[in-house]
Amino acid sequence: MAEVSRSVPEVKGLVFDVFGTVVDWRGGVIRAGEELGARRGLRDVDWAAFADAWRGRYAPSMERVRSGELPWTNLDALHRMSLEELLREFGIEGLSEGDRDWLNRAWHRLDPWPDSVDALRLLRRDYILAPLSNGNVALLTNLTKRAGLPWDVILSAELVRRYKPDPETYRLMPELFGFSPSEVMMVAAHPGDLVAAAGVGLRTAYVHRPREFGPDAEVEWPEDDFDLKVGNLLQLADALRVGTPLGSEDQIPGERPAAGTPPEADR
């Protein structure tokens, strides 16, 4: 069921967090590691732990840019810096430059969640769709083409050289399309992303992704008062009533499942 926490005025554009919200970063990185390990005889690497550790360096690496410790550095380069540290940490040796570059570009080859492409196609009928990601433009373009994501335009933190949650990133769609902030909705599986977006006036939709961090991870439903909370992107399309003006009286109010329990459609 979708939860509608308040009346939402007319929205014209939807911007999406990508890693974890639209695509499965963890599964894709594990798959790439296992493939490389099979080619290079790396039999003792825990690629799930490697993927988690790599993602664990994501926010700290960007914070080095945001704080001024590093000049502007795009996400591919930050991922590569983290990769070099992890190869040493996990005792992985003997990889060529080509191997390292191929593994670093695993982030360009991630699979969408099963509901993502169909839901985006539905939503695109009535809204302008774009990623709003810390991924650089080349990464997002390659990811989009491989996964078949039907964006109208690619919006990246690289365009303003500011990483989320800096407010400049959330202003990209309003400023480029001449929308008011309230005419844009941020869609994300991460409450902090939505809180920051709301801070500049964007509408917010939380998407529950209980498997983002693996089958054994527990992901609680947030208590934050977002405009929408849904169990997957198809539920978002239903909650926004594709083909029906947003804010009409026939929106479906829903009851949120118990904390940590995905809605029926996401089980």
C-alpha positions in Angstrom: 0.0 0.0 0.0 1.1 3.6 -0.6 1.0 6.1 2.1 0.0 9.7 1.2 0.9 11.9 4.1 -0.4 15.2 2.7 -2.1 16.7 -0.3 0.5 17.1 -3.0 0.1 20.1 -5.4 0.8 19.7 -9.1 4.1 18.1 -9.8 5.7 18.4 -13.2 9.1 16.6 -12.8 10.4 13.7 -10.8 14.1 13.3 -10.0 15.4 10.0 -8.7 18.3 8.9 -6.5 19.9 6.1 -8.5 22.2 3.8 -6.4 19.9 1.7 -4.3 16.6 3.4 -5.3 16.5 2.6 -9.1 19.4 0.1 -9.4 20.9 -2.7 -7.3 24.5 -1.5 -6.6 25.4 -4.3 -4.2 24.4 -7.2 -6.5 26.2 -5.6 -9.5 29.4 -5.0 -7.6 29.4 -8.6 -6.2 28.8 -10.0 -9.6 31.7 -8.0 -11.1 34.0 -9.1 -8.3 33.1 -12.8 -8.7 33.6 -12.6 -12.5 37.0 -11.0 -12.1 37.9 -13.4 -9.3 37.0 -16.4 -11.6 39.2 -15.0 -14.4 42.1 -14.2 -12.1 42.0 -17.1 -9.7 41.0 -15.0 -6.7 39.3 -17.8 -4.7 39.3 -16.4 -1.2 37.8 -13.0 -1.6 34.5 -12.2 0.2 33.0 -10.1 -2.6 29.9 -9.2 -0.6 32.0 -7.8 2.1 34.1 -6.0 -0.6 31.0 -4.4 -2.1 29.8 -3.3 1.3 33.2 -1.8 2.2 33.3 0.0 -1.2 29.9 1.5 -0.6 31.0 2.4 2.9 33.6 4.7 1.4 31.1 6.4 -0.8 29.9 9.2 1.5 33.3 9.8 3.2 35.0 10.2 -0.1 32.5 12.8 -1.3 32.8 14.6 2.1 36.5 15.1 1.3 35.4 17.1 -1.8 32.5 18.9 0.0 34.9 20.0 2.8 37.5 21.3 0.4 40.1 18.7 1.3 40.0 17.6 -2.3 39.3 19.7 -5.4 36.3 18.7 -7.5 36.7 15.0 -8.2 34.0 13.0 -10.0 32.6 9.8 -8.7 34.5 7.5 -11.0 37.8 9.0 -9.7 36.6 8.7 -6.1 35.5 5.1 -6.6 39.0 4.4 -8.1 40.7 5.9 -5.0 38.6 3.8 -2.7 39.2 0.7 -4.9 42.9 1.0 -4.6 42.6 1.2 -0.8 40.3 -1.9 -0.7 42.5 -4.0 -2.9 45.3 -3.5 -0.3 42.9 -4.1 2.6 41.5 -7.3 1.1 45.0 -8.5 0.1 44.1 -8.7 -3.6 47.2 -8.7 -5.8 48.2 -9.2 -9.4 45.5 -7.2 -11.1 46.5 -5.3 -14.2 45.5 -1.7 -14.9 42.9 -3.0 -17.2 41.5 -5.3 -14.5 41.3 -2.4 -12.1 39.6 -0.1 -14.6 37.1 -2.9 -15.5 36.2 -3.5 -11.8 35.9 0.2 -11.2 33.4 0.5 -14.0 31.2 -2.1 -12.3 29.2 0.9 -11.2 28.4 1.6 -14.8 26.9 -1.9 -15.3 24.4 -2.2 -12.5 21.0 -3.9 -12.9 17.7 -2.1 -12.2 15.4 -3.4 -9.6 12.7 -5.6 -11.1 10.0 -2.8 -10.9 12.1 0.1 -12.0 11.9 0.1 -15.8 8.2 -0.6 -16.1 7.4 2.0 -13.4 9.6 4.7 -15.1 7.9 4.1 -18.4 4.5 4.6 -16.7 5.6 7.7 -14.9 7.2 9.2 -18.0 3.7 9.5 -19.6 2.9 12.4 -17.3 6.1 13.7 -15.8 9.6 14.7 -16.8 12.0 12.1 -15.4 15.7 12.5 -14.5 18.2 10.9 -12.3 19.5 13.2 -9.6 22.6 11.4 -8.6 26.1 11.9 -7.3 27.3 9.7 -10.2 29.1 11.5 -13.0 27.5 12.1 -16.4 29.5 9.3 -18.1 28.7 6.8 -15.4 25.0 7.7 -15.5 24.8 7.6 -19.3 26.5 4.1 -19.5 24.2 2.8 -16.7 21.1 4.3 -18.4 21.9 2.7 -21.7 22.7 -0.7 -20.2 19.7 -0.9 -17.9 17.3 0.7 -20.4 16.2 3.4 -18.0 13.8 5.8 -19.8 15.0 9.2 -18.5 14.1 12.4 -20.3 17.4 14.0 -19.3 20.4 13.1 -17.1 21.0 15.4 -14.1 24.2 14.8 -12.2 26.0 16.5 -9.3 28.8 16.9 -11.8 26.9 19.6 -13.6 27.1 21.9 -10.5 30.2 20.3 -9.1 28.5 19.9 -5.8 27.6 16.6 -4.2 24.4 15.9 -2.5 23.2 16.8 0.1 24.5 20.3 -1.0 21.4 22.3 -2.0 22.7 23.3 -5.4 22.2 19.7 -6.6 18.5 19.7 -5.7 17.9 23.0 -7.5 19.0 21.5 -10.9 15.7 20.6 -12.3 13.8 23.6 -11.0 16.4 26.0 -12.5 16.9 24.1 -15.8 13.2 23.7 -16.5 11.8 26.8 -15.0 9.8 24.9 -12.4 9.1 26.1 -8.9 10.7 23.7 -6.3 7.3 22.4 -5.3 6.7 21.3 -8.8 9.6 18.8 -8.5 9.5 15.6 -6.5 12.6 13.8 -5.2 12.3 10.1 -5.1 14.7 8.1 -3.0 15.2 5.1 -0.8 17.4 7.2 1.6 15.6 9.5 4.1 18.6 11.8 4.4 18.4 12.5 0.7 14.7 13.4 1.0 15.2 15.6 4.0 17.8 17.6 2.1 15.6 17.9 -0.9 12.7 19.1 1.2 15.0 21.7 2.6 15.0 23.5 -0.7 11.3 23.0 -1.3 11.1 19.9 -3.3 8.3 17.4 -2.8 9.4 14.0 -1.5 8.7 10.3 -2.1 10.3 7.5 -0.1 10.7 4.1 -1.8 11.3 1.2 0.5 14.2 -1.0 -0.7 14.6 -3.7 2.0 17.2 -5.6 -0.1 19.5 -2.8 -0.9 22.1 -3.9 1.7 21.6 -7.6 1.2 19.0 -10.3 2.1 19.8 -10.2 5.8 19.8 -6.5 6.3 17.0 -4.8 8.2 15.7 -1.6 6.7 13.1 0.2 8.8 10.4 2.4 7.4 11.3 6.0 8.2 9.1 8.1 10.6 9.8 11.2 8.6 6.8 13.1 7.2 7.4 12.7 3.5 4.7 13.4 0.9 4.6 9.7 -0.2 5.9 6.5 1.1 5.7 3.5 -1.2 7.0 -0.1 -1.3 8.4 0.1 -4.9 8.3 2.4 -7.9 5.2 0.7 -9.4 3.4 1.7 -6.2 4.7 5.3 -6.8 3.1 5.3 -10.2 -0.1 4.1 -8.7 0.0 6.7 -5.9 0.7 9.5 -8.4 -2.2 8.1 -10.5 -0.5 8.3 -13.9 -3.0 10.0 -16.2 -4.8 11.7 -13.3 -4.0 15.2 -12.1 -2.0 15.0 -8.9 -3.7 16.4 -5.8 -7.2 15.2 -6.8 -9.4 13.9 -4.0 -9.3 10.3 -5.2 -5.7 9.7 -4.3 -5.3 6.4 -2.4 -4.5 6.9 1.3 -2.8 3.8 2.6 -1.7 2.3 5.8 2.1 1.8 6.2 3.2 -1.7 6.9 4.9 -2.5 10.2 8.5 -1.3 10.5 10.9 -3.4 8.5 8.1 -5.3 6.7 7.9 -4.6 2.9 4.4 -4.1 1.4 2.8 -7.1 -0.3 4.0 -5.9 -3.8 7.6 -5.9 -2.7 7.8 -9.3 -1.0 
